[in-house]
Amino acid sequence: MKKSILNRLEGISGDLYCKTDMEDRLCYSYDSGYISRIPDAVLFPANTDEISQILKLANREKFSVIPRGAGTGMTGGSVPLSDGGIVLSLLRLKNIKKIDTDNFISVVEPGVVTGVFHREVEKLKLFYPPDPSSSNFCTLGGNAAECAGGPHAVKYGVTKDYVLGLEVVLPTGEIIHTGVQTAKGVVGYDLTKLIVGSEGTLGVITELTLKLLPLPPSVSTMTAMFDSVDAAACAVSEIIRQGVIPRTIEYMDRASIKCVERFLDSGIVEKAEALLIIEVDGTVRQTKEDMLNLKELCFDQKAVFVETAKSKAEVEKLWKARKSISSSLFCYGPDKINEDIVVPRNRIPDMVKKIEELKDKSGLYLVSFGHAGDGNIHFNIMLDKTDKTAFKKAELIIDELFDYTVRLGGSISGEHGIGITKLPFITKEINSVELDLMKKIKTLFDPNNILNPGKIFPY
Ligand SMILES: Cc1cc2nc3c(=O)[nH]c(=O)nc-3n(C[C@H](O)[C@H](O)[C@H](O)COP(=O)(O)OP(=O)(O)OC[C@H]3O[C@@H](n4cnc5c(N)ncnc54)[C@H](O)[C@@H]3O)c2cc1C
């Protein structure tokens, strides 16, 4: 990038907030996936106006701008492509501007860490359900850009169900306000829903209006262990079929359990091939009743062990175990290819069977866990990405897995998005007419293709 452009960028955000040293650029060259590329500069704007000026400059000078929250994305969404460009960090925009307890809404900036927001609203007996397992470090802006899910999605839905309105800086630098600050509103096309889940390709989110719920008065958590993955998968489908909707049904296979067994005190983990963490919420009476029903249902489905958490500390330990899986997996290999297919909930047993079959035939180290309650299985291949034979094998396995997912009526990504890593596979799910329509929308928003180019679909 030309020195004159870097000087202009420094002039906008101040030289302290425009980083061009290799050490700084390196830190912003990767996310939680396996792709990394070094940007020409990293900018930390303070407000919407600075972001607008940066995008106007990018349009004039034709350089790429890559929005970034905490970089916990799994598909390379915040990683620049080979032509460099600038990473635009939203971390300085971190105010919770308003929590309105009369109207159950909150107005926040995009750099607020999701877990911090959870704790702030809970102090006021309010509840913000979207809870990606990365909530202790990811941001609300990144969640909206990816339409993040999480364990609570099984009962409460995903981020798009809680975003009422947005302030967005368009790739051309203009500032728009979408949606409403009310419980409903249907004026014009729903630009909010279009931008949520657009993976930072249509605009930079600079403010979000979020819907809140009353905090459920009671929550109960249990673990159920099974001596086969098939039995656990059938239990998930049966729970949903019976119409009991827990707020979470999380699944771990044997390899995931092994990774985190230091957190699990039951003593039976040695024998378990699969584990479910099931959580219900509601009134005290309702949660007690639901727990009894679920316990019985799990035993009917051949659970070998079912235990209810007895204290807040036990619950916290359990969630620590669940949230640690993703990072603990590196004990199985230096690199991770993570996929997050989602299938109709009654097809989970078929999908789990397929994954076991792929494990046996590939000889690769495959680990699966995830939000089974909404049919979303995280399928991980642990390998050394410099081992070309293993990498080729992994690509073939993913190809087969995606074909099977679509055949079951599922989707190749439940929550992590397409980014860079799933680009070659998008046409398995989206046909050429649909893809063309999406590309036209992108061009309308971003005529010079400067905002996060090369993501979602290739040009
Ligand atoms: C351990 C672990 C567990 C995870 N668990 C879950 C889970 O349960 N559910 C789930 O859905 N995901 C999960 N993820 C993935 C990831 O945390 C989510 O996708 C999260 O929403 C990304 O937020 P972020 O702030 O890190 O965004 P980043 O990774 O920085 O960015 C993600 C995308 O959003 C864009 N973006 C970021 N901020 C903005 C903005 N303000 N305006 C426009 N575009 C923007 C970026 O350009 C990029 O395309 C997990 C990741 C890890 C590492």
The ligand as an ORCA input file, in Angstrom:
! r2SCAN-3c Opt
* xyz 0 1
  C     -13.935    -21.791     20.957
  C     -14.923    -21.258     19.939
  C     -16.258    -21.581     20.080
  C     -17.199    -21.098     19.153
  N     -18.507    -21.399     19.333
  C     -19.437    -20.890     18.493
  C     -20.820    -21.172     18.699
  O     -21.213    -21.877     19.633
  N     -21.708    -20.623     17.811
  C     -21.314    -19.833     16.773
  O     -22.157    -19.349     16.029
  N     -19.999    -19.563     16.561
  C     -19.063    -20.050     17.382
  N     -17.732    -19.772     17.176
  C     -17.332    -18.944     16.016
  C     -17.195    -17.424     16.331
  O     -16.938    -17.211     17.683
  C     -18.434    -16.664     15.906
  O     -18.573    -16.695     14.484
  C     -18.455    -15.192     16.340
  O     -19.705    -14.642     16.006
  C     -17.350    -14.345     15.700
  O     -17.273    -13.128     16.414
  P     -15.946    -12.247     16.367
  O     -16.196    -11.009     17.117
  O     -14.782    -13.045     16.804
  O     -15.858    -11.939     14.805
  P     -14.615    -12.073     13.809
  O     -14.099    -13.460     13.798
  O     -13.656    -10.976     14.057
  O     -15.350    -11.787     12.428
  C     -16.271    -12.706     11.899
  C     -16.880    -12.109     10.623
  O     -17.671    -10.983     10.946
  C     -17.202     -9.808     10.282
  N     -17.369     -8.701     11.240
  C     -16.916     -8.645     12.518
  N     -17.350     -7.513     13.115
  C     -18.083     -6.849     12.184
  C     -18.800     -5.622     12.179
  N     -18.869     -4.822     13.256
  N     -19.433     -5.240     11.040
  C     -19.395     -6.028      9.934
  N     -18.750     -7.199      9.892
  C     -18.098     -7.598     10.993
  C     -15.780    -10.125      9.871
  O     -15.403     -9.420      8.707
  C     -15.851    -11.622      9.616
  O     -16.335    -11.871      8.326
  C     -16.772    -20.268     18.063
  C     -15.414    -19.955     17.935
  C     -14.493    -20.431     18.849
  C     -13.044    -20.065     18.676
*
